[in-house]
């Protein structure tokens, strides 16, 4: 245990959660908890808390890298953050989010990029957005032995096509399309399905008809599991907060308070104090002073 000092004791007692463990949880009616993570300390905390899955989401672009939306996020940025999460999490299922343009051009490129998440960044699964138009790609990735989580409803990589961050599936026609696509994704080999910003009763019906778990975000309590962007839950990202978020902390204010107190302490020289400073033995000090006297 001492050879891996950055992992806590409780992380050694839990086994790694697998995609099939999540399917079993659904079968037993046990809710699945997932959150996003993008760095080592947060991954440690999430894993220690016992979350089932950590998604290194491309929301990284907005909440960590400061981009306007998720479209600029690159494979290299995703892999860099996935590696940090892998170093901190030992039990949670680790899922890497495939960024815009890493899987849309060809299925060959999609398989290669999906493989990089496992081979170069220690992820156990990947996620991509899309329905009917992505079935061939999904089948190719799964055929390569890579567990895949689907994502339907509001798909942030398609905001230009969708005309903004609007809920999806609110008409009979779009609800039917979503319902059918959920089944198609399951039949194509997805082990789970994110449903983002869709009517609660539609998400509940889809969840009842599928054998793979649905993971809702803004999709009501009838899903088999839930996911939130961790920075939203912690109150760390204050550019906007979607209606479906529940804030469990206000770390942004906590940070502001801490930073301001630090600035005051530096200003009035109360920091650093003696306990924050390095001392040296008196005799060494005397000898040093003698030595430098002219
Ligand atoms: O990128 C992300 O964080 C996501 C979740 C919101 C599901 O896709």
Boltz pocket constraint, residues with backbone or C-beta under 6 A from the ligand:
constraints:
  - pocket:
      binder: B
      contacts: [[A, 36], [A, 55], [A, 56], [A, 57], [A, 58], [A, 59], [A, 60], [A, 97], [A, 194], [A, 196], [A, 217], [A, 227], [A, 228], [A, 229]]
      max_distance: 6.0
